[in-house]
Amino acid sequence: MQLRRSTVADPTAFLPAADAVAKLGAAVMVAFVAFLSRDPVTPAILLAGVALVLPASGLRSRDLARLLGPLLIAASLLGVLNAVLAGTPAVAAAGDAPSRAWVGLGLGLRIAAIAVASSLALATTDPADLAAGLIGHLRVPPRLAVGALASLRMAPILATEWGTIALARRARGVDAGRNPLVAMRLALGALVILLVSAIRRASRMALAMDARGFASGIPRTLARPPRMRRTDWLLLAAAGALSGAAVGISVALGTYAFLLG
Amino acid sequence: MVDERGGGEAEGTLRVMGTSPAEGRAHTGLVLQDPEAQIIMSRAGDDVAFGLENRGIPTDAIWPRVRAALEAVGWAYGPNRPTDQLSGGEQQRLVLAGVLALEPDLLLLDEPTANLDPDGARRVRETLARILEAREATMILVEHRVAEWLPLVDRVVVLAAGGGVLLDGTPSEVFVGNEELCARHGIWTPGYEGRRPARPVIPPEKDSLLVAEQLSAQRPGTSEALFTRLDLGVRAGEVLAVMGPNGSGKSTLARLLGGLLRPESGQVTASEALSPGHAGAVVWRWPAQELVRRIGSVFQDPEHQFLTGRVSDELALGPIRSGLSEAEAGRRATELAERLRLDAVWEANPFTLSGGEQRRLSVATALASAPQVVILDEPTFGQDRGTWDEMLALLAALADSGRGVVTATHDQALVAALADRTLRLPAEA
């Protein structure tokens, strides 16, 4: 089970080389505006804008498809299901089929815009750079950021251990067979073992970090201090412009609908 | 420092360089047993820089020190090497580099090579020898198996269980002439090799219990082959040792033989002797209840196999799963507990047992359903001499009683004392 993000094929492309916090900021802006709008036009424009950046992502088309494909399918499914089954109150209130379809489309595009923007930002960002960016730019406490980074490193190890525990159970003569209830009980037991193991590893890691002077009260420096270059500011500005333009065009066309009311 | 069994507690005062330990921390470097848990960052250079960042060293000064530290440990890769692609020995050397970059005056090492294969361990020792020559640092090393460390050590302190110093002096003062004292307290002495108890005469023809044919396996997630078209037989009354560096496929082979993994090509089948009436049955297709009656697998980490909250329930579980009545299962459980000295912890939760007790319990649970083949993955990992001797005697007794025993291990002393046949991985096809 691979928990690492797909490897960036070209680390010198625009997105991978951009500052982590700038990317995060741009994605949050786009996602927030998408979240606040209920109509399909605003997120559609946002998505179009984000699509323009795809060639500069440094990811191979195959990896891009694997990253975005499932998200887009899920978003479409949600939109369609909502429109057809009148799931949300907004859809139910819409009344006739074309209005329901409009609202469903809005929901699907909204989800797509949020998901694509954030996963693109995350997929082109090295976690260590993000941690350095959070500590350096946003003054996030190092204990949080480095702690999160260290636990990210442990995640694949725990995933492997989950597999080992399943094999160990088979060796003890215990398997679920076809009974889903038994399978669930076994899974819960395995989770407890995994929890114990995770806590043990975490304490060993905390000990090692303390031994190397972490959180000793001395002000920390950064080995790779993050830098905002002109292109990073441009990225942020472009995201802002895109968000503004999306809302503006939607309002001008009379289609804009705010989240509330 | 050599101590009798794991789980010591610190008492009394400790002064480091004239200040309290907390203040002396800046001059102390600590290396622990598990390399995986000591590496924080996903790139090698970043991990070495971690300690320097914590110390508040200015950014310009960090990278030259990182490069110097990596060179001091003989680092063959660049600073951008991903840390999850390193072997255990390389990881431990990276940890050393991280500690060295802080220029400590005192190096504390807690069984630094216990998790490593012999080659990795040797490189770590060589690196430490080089470091100690170059720097004026004091090293305090906690270890069980002292033999290979003696060239680096000036003084040996042996602790007794329950506190107190048993012996203190130079290596020759401590070990020469004190063999019996050390043996009584479970301390490894250099040159101790363990002896297999005398065996009954073995008939020349031994039944094959498990047959592996044309078995191939690849490193998970890659297409790199671990072994290709391997033919192997596990025979009754025989101990087969599978040796090789970490990552060479020992655990994979052990799991394939144990019917736990599906082979990518080739097959592992049971003979008539193992599975009467179903000769040639493919072992990975057996349901778990069938498997537990025929093949017992003991994993490297005993805790992965614990399923219940009490030692008594653990021991009875296998027999019950294999179809015995509760009364019969209880009887077997009691018998095994006595034999493996687990009766003292009969009601305890398996997670609260000591390392040696957990190891004995995991072997006992594998034996409880009376399998004919027993496969063990690193059974003598990090043990004191007493537990090691017990494990040796137990495995020998298993083989002598007509079972087939397979152990995947890099403990050369165990293999020398016990194995009838050795398979080295990576194997040539």
Interface residues (C-beta under 8 A of the other chain):
Chain A: Q2 P127 A128 V146 L149 A150 R153 P156 I157 E161 T164 I165 L167 A168 R169 R170 A171 R172 G173 V174 D175 G177 G189 I193 V196 S197 R201 R204 M205 L207 A208 M209 A211 R212 G213 F214 A215 S216 I218 P219 R220 T221 L222 A223 R224 P225
Chain B: R25 A26 T28 G29 L30 L32 D34 E36 A37 Q38 I39 I40 M41 S42 R43 G45 D46 A49 F50 G51 L52 E53 N54 R55 G56 I57 P58 T59 I62 W63 V66 T83 D84 V95 G98 V99 L102 G221 R255 G258 L260 L261 P287 A288 Q289 L291 V292 R293 G296 S297 F299 D301 E303 H304 Q305 F306 L307 L317 G318 R321 S322 F351 T365 A366 S369
